[in-house]
Amino acid sequence: MSESKPSLLEGFKAFLTRGNVIDLAVAVVIGAAFTNIVNAVVKGVINPLVGAFGTKNLDSYTSCLKAPCRVGADGEMEGIQIAWGSVLGATLQFLITAAVVYFLMVLPMAKYLARREAQRKAKEGVQETLEVTELEVLKEIRDAVVAQRAAGGAGTPGGPAGPPRDRG
């Protein structure tokens, strides 16, 4: 008995139609669009705020590691220049992106999932209470039947006063 294996094309089709791949594609597209928003905030808000204390362009903040740090006549940089302003700008963009993603997406989703889990546990608690209540009712019925047999069947076979019944 040989099992037929799905073809390579069928496996690829199943992979593409799986929900995770589509969710990932949507996330990438939204992330790319969101990057433009963050860049605009950094260039339109953060850079001018930094510009109040210095220049508006973070890329212009540099330090010279080895002098002279200037562009020569041939267009080449002389010396060794460290462009720490561009690193600062990229770091600010990352922090803004991370904060927005956390506060607008991750935190609300975590609260939503916690609320759903609490509702699920509450439903399980109600189910357990119902099961315990049913068990208590069944015990009461059993006790009532045993008491009824004890009171009414004192001389009957199989009752408490008679010989044991053969159940086999």
MODELLER restraints for C-alpha pairs under 7 A, 6 or more apart:
rsr = mdl.restraints
at = mdl.atoms
rsr.add(forms.Gaussian(group=physical.xy_distance, feature=features.Distance(at['CA:38:A'], at['CA:93:A']), mean=6.36, stdev=0.5))
rsr.add(forms.Gaussian(group=physical.xy_distance, feature=features.Distance(at['CA:38:A'], at['CA:96:A']), mean=7.00, stdev=0.5))
rsr.add(forms.Gaussian(group=physical.xy_distance, feature=features.Distance(at['CA:38:A'], at['CA:97:A']), mean=6.46, stdev=0.5))
rsr.add(forms.Gaussian(group=physical.xy_distance, feature=features.Distance(at['CA:39:A'], at['CA:93:A']), mean=6.79, stdev=0.5))
rsr.add(forms.Gaussian(group=physical.xy_distance, feature=features.Distance(at['CA:42:A'], at['CA:93:A']), mean=6.51, stdev=0.5))
rsr.add(forms.Gaussian(group=physical.xy_distance, feature=features.Distance(at['CA:47:A'], at['CA:56:A']), mean=5.17, stdev=0.5))
rsr.add(forms.Gaussian(group=physical.xy_distance, feature=features.Distance(at['CA:47:A'], at['CA:57:A']), mean=6.14, stdev=0.5))
rsr.add(forms.Gaussian(group=physical.xy_distance, feature=features.Distance(at['CA:47:A'], at['CA:58:A']), mean=6.58, stdev=0.5))
rsr.add(forms.Gaussian(group=physical.xy_distance, feature=features.Distance(at['CA:48:A'], at['CA:56:A']), mean=5.23, stdev=0.5))
rsr.add(forms.Gaussian(group=physical.xy_distance, feature=features.Distance(at['CA:50:A'], at['CA:56:A']), mean=6.22, stdev=0.5))
rsr.add(forms.Gaussian(group=physical.xy_distance, feature=features.Distance(at['CA:58:A'], at['CA:85:A']), mean=4.69, stdev=0.5))
rsr.add(forms.Gaussian(group=physical.xy_distance, feature=features.Distance(at['CA:58:A'], at['CA:86:A']), mean=5.88, stdev=0.5))
rsr.add(forms.Gaussian(group=physical.xy_distance, feature=features.Distance(at['CA:58:A'], at['CA:89:A']), mean=6.11, stdev=0.5))
rsr.add(forms.Gaussian(group=physical.xy_distance, feature=features.Distance(at['CA:59:A'], at['CA:83:A']), mean=6.74, stdev=0.5))
rsr.add(forms.Gaussian(group=physical.xy_distance, feature=features.Distance(at['CA:59:A'], at['CA:85:A']), mean=4.77, stdev=0.5))
rsr.add(forms.Gaussian(group=physical.xy_distance, feature=features.Distance(at['CA:59:A'], at['CA:86:A']), mean=4.49, stdev=0.5))
rsr.add(forms.Gaussian(group=physical.xy_distance, feature=features.Distance(at['CA:60:A'], at['CA:85:A']), mean=6.36, stdev=0.5))
rsr.add(forms.Gaussian(group=physical.xy_distance, feature=features.Distance(at['CA:61:A'], at['CA:83:A']), mean=6.31, stdev=0.5))
rsr.add(forms.Gaussian(group=physical.xy_distance, feature=features.Distance(at['CA:61:A'], at['CA:84:A']), mean=6.28, stdev=0.5))
rsr.add(forms.Gaussian(group=physical.xy_distance, feature=features.Distance(at['CA:61:A'], at['CA:85:A']), mean=4.49, stdev=0.5))
rsr.add(forms.Gaussian(group=physical.xy_distance, feature=features.Distance(at['CA:62:A'], at['CA:81:A']), mean=6.63, stdev=0.5))
rsr.add(forms.Gaussian(group=physical.xy_distance, feature=features.Distance(at['CA:62:A'], at['CA:82:A']), mean=5.47, stdev=0.5))
rsr.add(forms.Gaussian(group=physical.xy_distance, feature=features.Distance(at['CA:62:A'], at['CA:83:A']), mean=4.39, stdev=0.5))
rsr.add(forms.Gaussian(group=physical.xy_distance, feature=features.Distance(at['CA:62:A'], at['CA:84:A']), mean=5.55, stdev=0.5))
rsr.add(forms.Gaussian(group=physical.xy_distance, feature=features.Distance(at['CA:62:A'], at['CA:85:A']), mean=6.17, stdev=0.5))
rsr.add(forms.Gaussian(group=physical.xy_distance, feature=features.Distance(at['CA:63:A'], at['CA:81:A']), mean=5.80, stdev=0.5))
rsr.add(forms.Gaussian(group=physical.xy_distance, feature=features.Distance(at['CA:63:A'], at['CA:82:A']), mean=5.17, stdev=0.5))
rsr.add(forms.Gaussian(group=physical.xy_distance, feature=features.Distance(at['CA:63:A'], at['CA:83:A']), mean=6.59, stdev=0.5))
rsr.add(forms.Gaussian(group=physical.xy_distance, feature=features.Distance(at['CA:64:A'], at['CA:80:A']), mean=6.01, stdev=0.5))
rsr.add(forms.Gaussian(group=physical.xy_distance, feature=features.Distance(at['CA:64:A'], at['CA:81:A']), mean=4.54, stdev=0.5))
rsr.add(forms.Gaussian(group=physical.xy_distance, feature=features.Distance(at['CA:64:A'], at['CA:82:A']), mean=6.13, stdev=0.5))
rsr.add(forms.Gaussian(group=physical.xy_distance, feature=features.Distance(at['CA:65:A'], at['CA:80:A']), mean=5.23, stdev=0.5))
rsr.add(forms.Gaussian(group=physical.xy_distance, feature=features.Distance(at['CA:65:A'], at['CA:81:A']), mean=5.68, stdev=0.5))
rsr.add(forms.Gaussian(group=physical.xy_distance, feature=features.Distance(at['CA:65:A'], at['CA:82:A']), mean=6.69, stdev=0.5))
rsr.add(forms.Gaussian(group=physical.xy_distance, feature=features.Distance(at['CA:66:A'], at['CA:79:A']), mean=5.00, stdev=0.5))
rsr.add(forms.Gaussian(group=physical.xy_distance, feature=features.Distance(at['CA:66:A'], at['CA:80:A']), mean=4.84, stdev=0.5))
rsr.add(forms.Gaussian(group=physical.xy_distance, feature=features.Distance(at['CA:67:A'], at['CA:79:A']), mean=4.95, stdev=0.5))
rsr.add(forms.Gaussian(group=physical.xy_distance, feature=features.Distance(at['CA:67:A'], at['CA:80:A']), mean=6.82, stdev=0.5))
rsr.add(forms.Gaussian(group=physical.xy_distance, feature=features.Distance(at['CA:68:A'], at['CA:78:A']), mean=5.93, stdev=0.5))
rsr.add(forms.Gaussian(group=physical.xy_distance, feature=features.Distance(at['CA:68:A'], at['CA:79:A']), mean=4.95, stdev=0.5))
rsr.add(forms.Gaussian(group=physical.xy_distance, feature=features.Distance(at['CA:69:A'], at['CA:77:A']), mean=6.84, stdev=0.5))
rsr.add(forms.Gaussian(group=physical.xy_distance, feature=features.Distance(at['CA:69:A'], at['CA:78:A']), mean=5.42, stdev=0.5))
rsr.add(forms.Gaussian(group=physical.xy_distance, feature=features.Distance(at['CA:69:A'], at['CA:79:A']), mean=4.74, stdev=0.5))
rsr.add(forms.Gaussian(group=physical.xy_distance, feature=features.Distance(at['CA:69:A'], at['CA:80:A']), mean=6.23, stdev=0.5))
rsr.add(forms.Gaussian(group=physical.xy_distance, feature=features.Distance(at['CA:69:A'], at['CA:81:A']), mean=6.00, stdev=0.5))
rsr.add(forms.Gaussian(group=physical.xy_distance, feature=features.Distance(at['CA:70:A'], at['CA:77:A']), mean=5.74, stdev=0.5))
rsr.add(forms.Gaussian(group=physical.xy_distance, feature=features.Distance(at['CA:70:A'], at['CA:78:A']), mean=5.42, stdev=0.5))
rsr.add(forms.Gaussian(group=physical.xy_distance, feature=features.Distance(at['CA:71:A'], at['CA:77:A']), mean=4.43, stdev=0.5))
rsr.add(forms.Gaussian(group=physical.xy_distance, feature=features.Distance(at['CA:71:A'], at['CA:78:A']), mean=5.86, stdev=0.5))
rsr.add(forms.Gaussian(group=physical.xy_distance, feature=features.Distance(at['CA:72:A'], at['CA:78:A']), mean=6.17, stdev=0.5))
rsr.add(forms.Gaussian(group=physical.xy_distance, feature=features.Distance(at['CA:149:A'], at['CA:159:A']), mean=6.85, stdev=0.5))
rsr.add(forms.Gaussian(group=physical.xy_distance, feature=features.Distance(at['CA:150:A'], at['CA:160:A']), mean=6.50, stdev=0.5))
rsr.add(forms.Gaussian(group=physical.xy_distance, feature=features.Distance(at['CA:153:A'], at['CA:159:A']), mean=5.42, stdev=0.5))
rsr.add(forms.Gaussian(group=physical.xy_distance, feature=features.Distance(at['CA:154:A'], at['CA:160:A']), mean=6.08, stdev=0.5))
rsr.add(forms.Gaussian(group=physical.xy_distance, feature=features.Distance(at['CA:154:A'], at['CA:161:A']), mean=5.27, stdev=0.5))
rsr.add(forms.Gaussian(group=physical.xy_distance, feature=features.Distance(at['CA:155:A'], at['CA:161:A']), mean=5.69, stdev=0.5))
rsr.add(forms.Gaussian(group=physical.xy_distance, feature=features.Distance(at['CA:155:A'], at['CA:162:A']), mean=5.86, stdev=0.5))
rsr.add(forms.Gaussian(group=physical.xy_distance, feature=features.Distance(at['CA:156:A'], at['CA:162:A']), mean=5.88, stdev=0.5))
rsr.add(forms.Gaussian(group=physical.xy_distance, feature=features.Distance(at['CA:157:A'], at['CA:163:A']), mean=6.00, stdev=0.5))
rsr.add(forms.Gaussian(group=physical.xy_distance, feature=features.Distance(at['CA:157:A'], at['CA:164:A']), mean=6.99, stdev=0.5))
rsr.add(forms.Gaussian(group=physical.xy_distance, feature=features.Distance(at['CA:157:A'], at['CA:165:A']), mean=6.71, stdev=0.5))
rsr.add(forms.Gaussian(group=physical.xy_distance, feature=features.Distance(at['CA:158:A'], at['CA:164:A']), mean=5.14, stdev=0.5))
rsr.add(forms.Gaussian(group=physical.xy_distance, feature=features.Distance(at['CA:158:A'], at['CA:165:A']), mean=5.06, stdev=0.5))
